[in-house]
Amino acid sequence: MANAVDLPRVGAVARFASAFAVPPDRAGGALTLVEMIPPGQINLRCDGHDPRAARAVGGVLQGLLPVNANTVQSAADVTVLWLGPDEWLILTAPGQEGAVMAQLREALTGLHAAVTDVTGNRALLRLSGPSARETLQKGCTLDLHPRGFRPGQCAQTVLARAGIILHQRDDAPTYDILPRRSFAEYVWLWLSDAMAEYNGRAISG
Amino acid sequence: MSNSHRTASGGRIDRTRSVTFTFNGKSYQGCAGDTLASALLANGVHLVARSFKYHRPRGILSAGSEEPSALIQLERGGHTEPNLRATQIELYEGLSAASQNAWPNVNFDVGAVNGLLSKIFVAGFYYKTFMHPQSLWMKLYEPLIRHAAGLGKAPKEPDPDRYDKMHVHCDVLVVGAGPAGLTAALAAARTGARVILADEQNELGGSLLTSGETVDGLPAASWIAKIEAELAACPEIRVLRRTTAAGYYDHNHLTLTERRTDHLPRGAAPHLSRQRLWNVRAKRVVLATGGHERPLVFADNDRPGIMLAGAVRTYVNRYGVTPGKRAVLLTNNDSAYAAALDMQAAGIAIAAIVDVRTAVNGPLAAKARAAGITVLENRAVVATEGGKRLTSVDVMPLAADGGGVVGMARTSIACDLLAMSGGWNPAVHLYSQSTGKLRYDEAAACFVPHKATQALHCAGTCNGRFALPDCLAEGVAAGTEAAREAGFTADAPLPVPRAEADAEEPLRPLWVVPSTQLVGRGSGKHFVDFQNDVTAADVLLASREGYQSVEHLKRYTTMGMGTDQGKTSNVNALAILAQSLSAPIPQVGTTTFRPPYTPVVFGALAGRDVGELADPARVTPMHRWHVENGAVFEDVGQWKRPWYFPRAGESMHDAVNRECRAVRNGVGVLDASTLGKIDIQGPDAAILLNRMYTNAWSKLDVGRCRYGVMCKEEGMVIDDGVTTRLGPNHFLMTTTTSNAAKVLDWLEEYLQTEWPDLRVHLTSVTEHWSTASIAGPKARDVVAALAPDLDLSADAFPFMAMKEAVVAGVPARIFRISFTGELSYEINVPAYHGLRLWTEIMKAGAPHGVTPYGTETMHVLRAEKGYIIVGQETDGTVTPQDLGMDWIVSKQKADFVGKRSFTRQDTSRADRKQLVGLLTQDPTMVLPEGAQITAQAGGTVPIPMLGYVTSSYWSETMGRSIALALIAGGSRMIGQTVHAPLADKNVACAVVKPVFYDPEGVRLHG
């Protein structure tokens, strides 16, 4: 088999993204929107309360398997988002998903689990800057105030008219926004529009 | 700058910053800080509008959002906005406004003739007059009424402005920033709670901006500034000025409309939305919405120059405007005395205070008398004079019971301003919207909050506590308590600010001021609802005609049904009704307040859901290629799918025919990425499929595909698609494009609620895979060029099989399945390589003439084969048997969803509508889809309808038209002739089997 991971991965908003200089936004920092190179994405279904499953997964994922609702655990090359009591989304460095999936399947042999490659399922857009929260609040009904949504939390929610997974990475604040790939252009256009008030810029990944 | 009616000093306007504006085409000067109303009054302009029904000259009644009369058309072109209250429009440089409901102009209005005909424009006029004949209603009556009555004009151009929305949560939302609201917000914010303070005005302070009272030893303005600074220092406060709380919904969800740039010249801040709709979820709400002064109902109480006393006080104190030179006040309570004192101080001559109460001896009256003001007790204004401006009022003594006047002698007092006060109503609109219950307060003669049903507190005037010290105390208490309930307490409680208020004497309700004639007699009109021109006589007439419920009264007279929702009229009207019915006011009750508090522009409700953001356009990874290669797109749900790929000069018909020929004779390629895909894993996966599909799945070999039909419990088809066994416990299901999410939900619902014992995991992989379907006799050649290592022989890779291979350098799944009836390979690669796959197919296929084709060609080709489309051949009332697909319904399986329904009497009827093919006698005639089918050509109407055409195309392959139809008992009618009666002709058709091309499937298996 030819090695496919050597081929460049095409982003979901490649049609629109072009490079811009990044001016400071009206709140003083830079508000930026970037599409990241699609990371490896693995959907994991298993019983997180089964110690055998937790042990098996933890062994592969450097001990990461968040059990608290809507939380995220991260290490250098892997991020694990809690999606449900028996469902997680694992993000890996681009191209690493195959190896991680193989290890997970091996470790989960004999247990009722599903390891599915969903690398193409979602785009990863990263919104960062002092006005990022306010930008999202224009289209997201969740309470994104620091008292309601903190770094390390994630949610499956709706931004304007598209379903997304939302993950706050840091206090900048930086948010990872994962729409289904076919909705990515819409979400990109919507965010670019919402950012304009703050001098925000959408730039290529 | 100089205005004829501007004071030399005082007020919150900036006399050094002159603002030029035009009203009815004439240029005027105002000051920064003016409203349109205050600037007009400063220029001596009172006549600003014509009334709704009688076209009476109208002026400015109030100084706030309750204004019923001074409704204005603001700006022109796309920016124009009707029905705005001049009292709320902040003046900006270049503002242009015009009167409404006047033709040719507000000074000379032809419609004023209606006033002469007023005897026929009584309550229920429309119902009584425009009854017969009914046929004239649409043609004559309604257009006439619409022209004569009505308010401003809606813009014809698209709205050039931007609107957006914001969604926020807070611990305490305080509505209103008067003395109660300010203290409530500060008390709550000091606890660290997240507080939002919203006020509809441009600056905080509420009634203090009018009264100028002293708080904590500071003048009002200084105290307000101090509180603002203290608020700003709190960690979690958000102050929204120019923001109206418009709606109060369930679970403390409120909508606020913020006017962000309306106070600026149009287009001055293009990066900002003009208005913003805030969706607020508050743990607690404090309503400090203040109150509205009531007009008094006396004869001809609507002339320009007749205003609410509190409003006059606002214009004097806040805007430095004297709305008249010589004023009379008419009151039933003490608040007008404070207004009179401030008016006098500003230079307005006070001719008299006419008080309907028998004796007035409180401290405020004493101050007025000490200031040399004449107080006329136990008297009332019984008539007014003046056409476009008040010139005098007539005063008479009242009988002891207030029901009449004494004698016939009138005293005429010359004046250009009449300031009236009929008492105050708490602004309980939001409270009422929240479904809180009201109570009638006899002493204050108004409705006050009684039993809240949501997590809220009312404070100050909104709560029926009118005096400043009470407002301040209630604000502190409500804010502190609301924060505490939300989980926050302050280290040190906020002390209640000190203020003093004169003791007030009781008011005397006098709902209709009597005169020498009965109400409704003579030419005088006692207006109750100024916006809808409803008079006391109308209310009394409705009462005589049997309308006893205030809700009926409202609809019959249109009282309170204007854009102001009767803010100044409701209580007066229901009190007059109660009086006429000899019933206590609480028994008559009050009408229901509904959102919005003041009108909200449609743009704010739409927000950014306009243009390309109105709805997501879902696109496939190959979309860019389609766009660059001239595809015409079809909307399939939210997806943009290539419909056809026209070449230069080609019509749609040409393009589709060419695409069809290419697939049947050469090779074509379709972007099939939108099909739903569900990854199914687990030891019980085959059991789930057995239960959800009508056919059997247990024995499907790994690497093989099978077509399935899914039904609901009632046996009707809801979806179909091909499912492939990837491993012993692993399947990949495909669904129709539009049902992808619904089918996943449907499977999950059954797994979670009916069969939680099944060990199956479902994962949507719809968007992970992008799919190119290569179809046609030369398909094998193209795939061979892309995947040289793969054995594509029919033996090694038969129909309904799946292989994994590297295609164009990308690991892929290849499914040999077909929706065209041709040899066909569906190649799936991860979405991020989808565009590459497509371009490589076009390259590798070029020597074979590979032709991209769209959904229209796909539809034609599948119809030639009689393949159904769920949602086209089915509509939720069609069983697999109706579709002639009995073969797919297992007779062996113990159960599956829908099985029981197939033995129902109705689903086994022989005359159910069944799928057939139709061939028109004229082969060039393409039937319209949806055409009805009858047994006879013509006949007596109604002709019994047998069914209808579901699909109809020109078949390039067959060289003639083809159609699919659902026809009652159709499967037994093969060979018979039926008819499609169209508008212009009758089309005879032969009923045939619904497979037109290659019925043996030779090409498919090739």
HADDOCK unambig.tbl for C-alpha pairs under 7 A between the chains (distance, minus, plus):
assign (segid A and resid 1 and name CA) (segid B and resid 806 and name CA) 6.13 0.50 0.50
assign (segid A and resid 2 and name CA) (segid B and resid 806 and name CA) 6.74 0.50 0.50
assign (segid A and resid 2 and name CA) (segid B and resid 809 and name CA) 5.62 0.50 0.50
assign (segid A and resid 4 and name CA) (segid B and resid 809 and name CA) 5.87 0.50 0.50
assign (segid A and resid 4 and name CA) (segid B and resid 810 and name CA) 5.03 0.50 0.50
assign (segid A and resid 4 and name CA) (segid B and resid 811 and name CA) 6.62 0.50 0.50
assign (segid A and resid 9 and name CA) (segid B and resid 832 and name CA) 5.22 0.50 0.50
assign (segid A and resid 9 and name CA) (segid B and resid 833 and name CA) 6.40 0.50 0.50
assign (segid A and resid 10 and name CA) (segid B and resid 832 and name CA) 4.88 0.50 0.50
assign (segid A and resid 10 and name CA) (segid B and resid 833 and name CA) 6.56 0.50 0.50
assign (segid A and resid 11 and name CA) (segid B and resid 832 and name CA) 6.52 0.50 0.50
assign (segid A and resid 15 and name CA) (segid B and resid 624 and name CA) 6.73 0.50 0.50
assign (segid A and resid 45 and name CA) (segid B and resid 761 and name CA) 6.76 0.50 0.50
assign (segid A and resid 112 and name CA) (segid B and resid 682 and name CA) 6.55 0.50 0.50
assign (segid A and resid 114 and name CA) (segid B and resid 681 and name CA) 6.09 0.50 0.50
assign (segid A and resid 114 and name CA) (segid B and resid 761 and name CA) 6.38 0.50 0.50
assign (segid A and resid 118 and name CA) (segid B and resid 765 and name CA) 6.25 0.50 0.50
assign (segid A and resid 118 and name CA) (segid B and resid 768 and name CA) 5.30 0.50 0.50
assign (segid A and resid 119 and name CA) (segid B and resid 768 and name CA) 6.21 0.50 0.50
assign (segid A and resid 120 and name CA) (segid B and resid 767 and name CA) 6.20 0.50 0.50
assign (segid A and resid 120 and name CA) (segid B and resid 768 and name CA) 3.81 0.50 0.50
assign (segid A and resid 120 and name CA) (segid B and resid 769 and name CA) 6.61 0.50 0.50
assign (segid A and resid 120 and name CA) (segid B and resid 830 and name CA) 5.45 0.50 0.50
assign (segid A and resid 120 and name CA) (segid B and resid 831 and name CA) 4.82 0.50 0.50
assign (segid A and resid 120 and name CA) (segid B and resid 832 and name CA) 5.91 0.50 0.50
assign (segid A and resid 121 and name CA) (segid B and resid 765 and name CA) 6.45 0.50 0.50
assign (segid A and resid 121 and name CA) (segid B and resid 767 and name CA) 4.45 0.50 0.50
assign (segid A and resid 121 and name CA) (segid B and resid 768 and name CA) 4.02 0.50 0.50
assign (segid A and resid 137 and name CA) (segid B and resid 166 and name CA) 5.52 0.50 0.50
assign (segid A and resid 137 and name CA) (segid B and resid 167 and name CA) 5.28 0.50 0.50
assign (segid A and resid 137 and name CA) (segid B and resid 168 and name CA) 6.88 0.50 0.50
assign (segid A and resid 138 and name CA) (segid B and resid 165 and name CA) 5.23 0.50 0.50
assign (segid A and resid 138 and name CA) (segid B and resid 166 and name CA) 4.21 0.50 0.50
assign (segid A and resid 138 and name CA) (segid B and resid 167 and name CA) 6.02 0.50 0.50
assign (segid A and resid 139 and name CA) (segid B and resid 166 and name CA) 6.83 0.50 0.50
assign (segid A and resid 140 and name CA) (segid B and resid 167 and name CA) 6.54 0.50 0.50
assign (segid A and resid 141 and name CA) (segid B and resid 167 and name CA) 5.29 0.50 0.50
assign (segid A and resid 143 and name CA) (segid B and resid 168 and name CA) 6.37 0.50 0.50
assign (segid A and resid 143 and name CA) (segid B and resid 169 and name CA) 5.76 0.50 0.50
assign (segid A and resid 161 and name CA) (segid B and resid 615 and name CA) 6.85 0.50 0.50
assign (segid A and resid 161 and name CA) (segid B and resid 616 and name CA) 6.69 0.50 0.50
assign (segid A and resid 180 and name CA) (segid B and resid 767 and name CA) 6.80 0.50 0.50
assign (segid A and resid 181 and name CA) (segid B and resid 767 and name CA) 6.27 0.50 0.50
assign (segid A and resid 182 and name CA) (segid B and resid 618 and name CA) 4.71 0.50 0.50
assign (segid A and resid 182 and name CA) (segid B and resid 619 and name CA) 4.92 0.50 0.50
assign (segid A and resid 182 and name CA) (segid B and resid 620 and name CA) 5.86 0.50 0.50
assign (segid A and resid 183 and name CA) (segid B and resid 616 and name CA) 6.61 0.50 0.50
assign (segid A and resid 183 and name CA) (segid B and resid 618 and name CA) 5.25 0.50 0.50
assign (segid A and resid 186 and name CA) (segid B and resid 616 and name CA) 5.36 0.50 0.50
assign (segid A and resid 186 and name CA) (segid B and resid 617 and name CA) 6.40 0.50 0.50
assign (segid A and resid 190 and name CA) (segid B and resid 613 and name CA) 6.54 0.50 0.50
assign (segid A and resid 196 and name CA) (segid B and resid 271 and name CA) 6.87 0.50 0.50
assign (segid A and resid 197 and name CA) (segid B and resid 271 and name CA) 5.17 0.50 0.50
assign (segid A and resid 197 and name CA) (segid B and resid 272 and name CA) 5.95 0.50 0.50
